[in-house]
Amino acid sequence: MKKYLRILAFILALLALPFQFASCSRRSKVVLELDGHEISEGMYSYWMNNWKDYFLTYYSDVKDTPEYWASLNDTGVTNEEYISSQIETRIRFYLVGMVLFDELGLELSDEAEKSIKDTVNEQIAHYESRSEYTKMLKEDYGITLKEMKAVFRAEEQYNAVLKYLYDDTSGVETATADELEAYYNTYYARVKYVMFLKNVRYVYNDDGTRKTDSTGRYLTEELSDSEKDEVVSKAQSVYAEALGGADMNALMEKYMKEFGFDLASTPNGFYVSADDYLSHSAAVTSAALEMEVGEVKLCENDDCYYVVKKLELPEKGYASPTDSGQFKNFVSYVNNEKLSKKFSQRAEGIKENTEITDKYILSKI
């Protein structure tokens, strides 16, 4: 579950982020076609390579090795199969965006048109001349400048469709009140938890504040083996207290202050979801989504132990004056799900040249 939640952030980026980089592409055979709109092999190659690069940059600890791509993740498939499917879905969504852009009668804004021209000019300037740039594209990637412009235009059209349909405030198909409530009840959990560092402790100044280095990171020092054993005992003891009905607020007040949690601003605990997995440990999030209301669990990751208690979701917690600060991107998450459903349904009509797409294997490109 932890690896799945980690990759989920990348998937959300695929759905929501505009993206424009220079990269490689090859010949201009038609790869995907839908309702008179096409994606060429050059465009397909560009996106496969750029989203692979984006993934490797997003997760800097991931190494582009055959071993990584062949290893299984928590979904039961290889990393290569899983990430490839997400990138391929995004490319298919670009094609759906091209179709919807015309069907909805949209036009690119002056700003978007300028962005396309500026991107091309910046790349030409990098290679010092238009002729050198187009020569490089042809010799290295088998792609024309016209194809590159088509890539940038497709991205801008996709972004325009997203804004028209799913802008949080003005989108014509933005999430309704009923959809927000349904999503909240399906994908969110509320918890209170206490955590304990397993291997280190913070270093403190004389005034009781935590020491930091020049980059602002908190300084820590390693625990001895006996101290690590004491942490285990403490976590198990607090777990027993929570199981026995101890007040979680009191436990959090006692043990969580050193981590900088502002408990006064979160009197109702923490809201967790796979969408917001970075807000809290993946260990807490995955446990909370699997637990029953009222259940207490002791879980851990490489760095911490967590004593977690799952609480009942209050009605419309996302709209509560006290809790709404934990739902800053909530509407966007709901709209992303709507986008995915709508575009996936339309993408079912895409005609694909698998002889070409099957060649684009992440471990080899």
Disulfide bonds with the S-S distance in Angstrom:
none
